[in-house]
Amino acid sequence: MRALAAFIVLFCSACASYVTPGGPVHFADINRADIAALASRQPSPHFPVNIAVVRVQAPQYKSYSSESYGSGRFSVVTTQELLTEEQLQALSKWPSVAAVVPVDRLLLPAKLDSLDDLRLAAAKLQADVLLIYTVDTSFEIKGRGYGPLSVISLGLIPDRDAYITSTAAAVFTDVRTGFTYGVAEATAKASDLSNAWGSSDAVDKKRLEAEHQAFASLLTQAEKTWTSIAQQYR
């Protein structure tokens, strides 16, 4: 009986799996307008500015630890899985920034189809600039890539053959006009994964590690981008 029980445990462990998180958003997909309309947009900064921050992901985004809100061309993750209170305070100390506030789901429509939906939510917060960011996380195991919502069988995998790569990207948008001030991007990779593939909790901890690193690096790049924006437009 003990041998049978041990076999069942090993068998169930081998059958365990982890589902990778949903995908990112390509900003061009939510900022749909003809060339003439895009070219006619102008900045309207009121310095010091109020910045609204929002995370957007692919439609029906889901990860091991969070879900998104809204239907349509994209969705919004309103749980602050990556953005910390300390980082919010640091953003508020950027040049020519008066305040920084996350966009709450109560301000968003149920259907999200365009940048205008996000701008309207930011306007309700009296924001001048909208900082939109998205995260793209992929897995590579033994040379095979696993994209959004892929199923990975858990088990022992050599560390040198397993990686989690996360890229965080952001764009600064004028709330009033939709003008794009600038963009920023950063990538991080998590390795040392040989002991992580025994459970979904352990895998997801590594996923979050990569995403936190990418997001922290993104904020460093975004601060440089914003400093140039403030110097140019204030």
C-alpha positions as CSV (number, residue, x, y, z in Angstrom):
1,M,0.0,0.0,0.0
2,R,2.8,2.4,0.8
3,A,4.5,1.7,-2.5
4,L,1.2,2.3,-4.3
5,A,0.6,5.6,-2.4
6,A,4.1,6.7,-3.2
7,F,3.5,5.9,-6.9
8,I,0.2,7.9,-6.9
9,V,2.0,10.9,-5.4
10,L,4.8,10.8,-8.0
11,F,2.2,10.3,-10.8
12,C,0.1,13.2,-9.7
13,S,3.2,15.3,-9.3
14,A,4.2,14.5,-12.8
15,C,0.8,15.4,-14.1
16,A,0.8,18.8,-12.3
17,S,0.9,21.8,-14.6
18,Y,1.2,25.6,-14.7
19,V,-0.6,28.0,-17.0
20,T,1.4,30.9,-18.1
21,P,-0.1,34.4,-17.8
22,G,-2.0,36.2,-20.6
23,G,-0.5,38.4,-23.1
24,P,0.4,42.1,-23.4
25,V,-1.2,44.9,-25.3
26,H,0.3,46.5,-28.4
27,F,-0.3,50.2,-27.9
28,A,-1.0,50.7,-31.6
29,D,-4.0,48.3,-31.3
30,I,-5.8,50.6,-28.7
31,N,-4.7,53.9,-30.2
32,R,-6.6,53.5,-33.5
33,A,-6.9,56.6,-35.6
34,D,-6.1,57.6,-39.1
35,I,-2.8,59.3,-39.9
36,A,-4.3,62.8,-40.2
37,A,-5.9,62.5,-36.8
38,L,-2.8,61.2,-35.1
39,A,-0.6,64.0,-36.7
40,S,-3.0,66.7,-35.6
41,R,-2.8,65.8,-31.9
42,Q,-0.9,68.4,-29.8
43,P,0.4,68.4,-26.3
44,S,-1.5,70.4,-23.6
45,P,0.6,70.1,-20.5
46,H,-0.4,72.0,-17.4
47,F,2.7,71.8,-15.2
48,P,3.1,70.6,-12.6
49,V,1.0,67.6,-13.9
50,N,-1.2,65.0,-12.3
51,I,-0.3,61.5,-13.6
52,A,-2.8,58.6,-13.8
53,V,-1.2,55.2,-14.0
54,V,-3.0,52.1,-15.5
55,R,-1.9,48.6,-16.5
56,V,-3.3,47.2,-19.7
57,Q,-3.2,43.6,-20.9
58,A,-4.6,41.4,-23.6
59,P,-8.4,40.7,-23.6
60,Q,-9.4,38.4,-20.7
61,Y,-5.9,38.5,-19.2
62,K,-5.4,36.1,-16.4
63,S,-2.3,35.1,-14.4
64,Y,-1.9,32.6,-11.5
65,S,-2.4,35.4,-9.0
66,S,-4.7,38.0,-10.7
67,E,-7.4,38.6,-13.3
68,S,-8.2,41.6,-15.4
69,Y,-11.3,43.8,-15.8
70,G,-13.2,44.6,-18.9
71,S,-14.0,43.1,-22.3
72,G,-13.1,44.4,-25.7
73,R,-9.8,44.9,-27.5
74,F,-7.9,45.0,-24.2
75,S,-8.4,44.6,-20.4
76,V,-7.1,46.4,-17.3
77,V,-5.4,44.9,-14.3
78,T,-6.4,47.1,-11.4
79,T,-4.9,45.0,-8.6
80,Q,-1.5,46.5,-7.9
81,E,0.5,43.3,-8.4
82,L,3.6,45.2,-9.6
83,L,3.3,48.9,-8.6
84,T,4.1,49.4,-4.9
85,E,3.2,52.3,-2.7
86,E,6.8,53.2,-2.4
87,Q,7.1,53.4,-6.2
88,L,4.0,55.6,-6.4
89,Q,5.6,58.0,-4.0
90,A,8.8,57.9,-6.0
91,L,6.8,58.8,-9.2
92,S,5.3,61.8,-7.4
93,K,8.8,63.1,-6.9
94,W,9.6,63.2,-10.6
95,P,10.3,66.6,-12.1
96,S,7.1,68.8,-12.6
97,V,4.8,66.2,-11.1
98,A,2.1,67.2,-8.6
99,A,0.5,63.9,-7.9
100,V,0.3,60.3,-9.1
101,V,-2.8,58.1,-8.8
102,P,-3.7,54.6,-10.1
103,V,-6.8,54.3,-12.3
104,D,-9.6,52.4,-10.3
105,R,-11.9,49.9,-12.1
106,L,-14.9,51.9,-10.9
107,L,-13.9,54.6,-13.3
108,L,-13.7,52.3,-16.3
109,P,-16.4,51.2,-18.7
110,A,-17.2,47.5,-18.9
111,K,-16.1,47.4,-22.6
112,L,-12.6,48.7,-23.4
113,D,-12.0,49.3,-27.1
114,S,-9.7,52.3,-27.4
115,L,-7.3,54.7,-25.8
116,D,-10.2,57.1,-25.3
117,D,-11.8,54.8,-22.7
118,L,-8.6,55.2,-20.6
119,R,-8.4,58.9,-21.2
120,L,-11.9,59.4,-19.9
121,A,-11.1,57.5,-16.8
122,A,-8.0,59.6,-16.2
123,A,-10.0,62.8,-16.8
124,K,-12.3,61.8,-14.0
125,L,-9.2,61.8,-11.8
126,Q,-8.3,65.3,-13.0
127,A,-5.2,63.9,-14.5
128,D,-3.1,65.6,-17.2
129,V,-1.0,62.7,-18.3
130,L,-1.8,59.0,-18.5
131,L,1.1,56.5,-17.9
132,I,-0.1,53.3,-19.6
133,Y,2.0,50.2,-19.1
134,T,1.8,46.5,-20.1
135,V,3.9,43.4,-19.3
136,D,4.9,40.6,-21.7
137,T,6.1,37.4,-19.9
138,S,7.3,34.3,-21.7
139,F,8.9,31.0,-20.7
140,E,11.6,29.0,-22.4
141,I,12.3,25.4,-21.3
142,K,14.8,23.2,-23.1
143,G,14.7,25.4,-26.1
144,R,11.0,25.5,-26.4
145,G,9.1,28.7,-26.0
146,Y,5.8,29.1,-24.1
147,G,3.8,32.2,-24.8
148,P,0.6,33.5,-23.2
149,L,-1.8,30.9,-21.7
150,S,0.4,28.0,-22.4
151,V,0.3,24.8,-20.2
152,I,3.7,23.7,-18.8
153,S,4.0,20.3,-17.2
154,L,5.8,20.6,-13.8
155,G,8.8,18.5,-12.8
156,L,12.5,18.6,-12.6
157,I,14.1,20.8,-15.3
158,P,17.8,21.6,-15.6
159,D,18.3,25.3,-14.6
160,R,20.4,26.1,-17.6
161,D,17.5,25.1,-19.9
162,A,14.8,27.1,-18.2
163,Y,14.2,30.9,-18.3
164,I,11.4,33.3,-17.6
165,T,11.7,36.6,-19.6
166,S,9.5,39.6,-18.8
167,T,9.4,42.9,-20.8
168,A,7.5,45.9,-19.4
169,A,6.6,48.8,-21.8
170,A,5.0,52.1,-21.1
171,V,3.7,55.2,-23.0
172,F,3.0,58.7,-21.7
173,T,-0.2,60.1,-23.2
174,D,-1.9,63.5,-23.0
175,V,-5.3,63.0,-21.3
176,R,-6.9,65.9,-23.1
177,T,-5.7,65.3,-26.6
178,G,-4.3,61.8,-26.9
179,F,-0.9,63.1,-27.9
180,T,2.0,60.7,-27.2
181,Y,4.8,62.3,-25.3
182,G,7.2,59.3,-25.2
183,V,7.7,55.7,-24.4
184,A,9.9,53.4,-22.3
185,E,10.8,49.7,-22.1
186,A,12.8,47.3,-20.0
187,T,13.4,43.6,-19.9
188,A,14.4,41.2,-17.1
189,K,15.1,37.5,-17.0
190,A,14.7,35.0,-14.1
191,S,16.9,31.9,-14.0
192,D,17.9,29.5,-11.2
193,L,14.7,27.6,-11.8
194,S,15.6,24.0,-11.3
195,N,13.9,23.9,-7.9
196,A,10.9,25.9,-8.9
197,W,9.1,23.5,-11.2
198,G,7.7,21.3,-8.4
199,S,4.7,23.5,-7.8
200,S,2.6,26.2,-9.4
201,D,3.2,28.5,-6.4
202,A,7.0,28.2,-6.9
203,V,6.8,28.8,-10.6
204,D,4.6,31.8,-10.1
205,K,7.0,33.2,-7.5
206,K,9.7,33.2,-10.2
207,R,7.3,34.7,-12.7
208,L,6.6,37.6,-10.4
209,E,10.3,38.0,-9.7
210,A,11.0,38.5,-13.4
211,E,8.0,40.9,-13.7
212,H,9.0,42.9,-10.7
213,Q,12.5,43.3,-12.0
214,A,11.3,44.3,-15.4
215,F,8.9,46.8,-14.0
216,A,11.4,48.4,-11.6
217,S,13.8,48.8,-14.6
218,L,10.9,50.2,-16.6
219,L,10.3,52.9,-14.0
220,T,14.0,53.9,-14.2
221,Q,13.8,54.3,-17.9
222,A,10.4,56.0,-17.7
223,E,11.8,58.6,-15.3
224,K,14.5,59.4,-17.8
225,T,11.8,59.7,-20.5
226,W,9.6,61.9,-18.3
227,T,12.5,64.2,-17.3
228,S,13.1,64.9,-21.0
229,I,9.4,65.5,-21.6
230,A,9.2,67.9,-18.7
231,Q,12.2,69.8,-19.9
232,Q,10.8,70.1,-23.4
233,Y,7.2,71.1,-22.6
234,R,7.1,72.9,-19.3
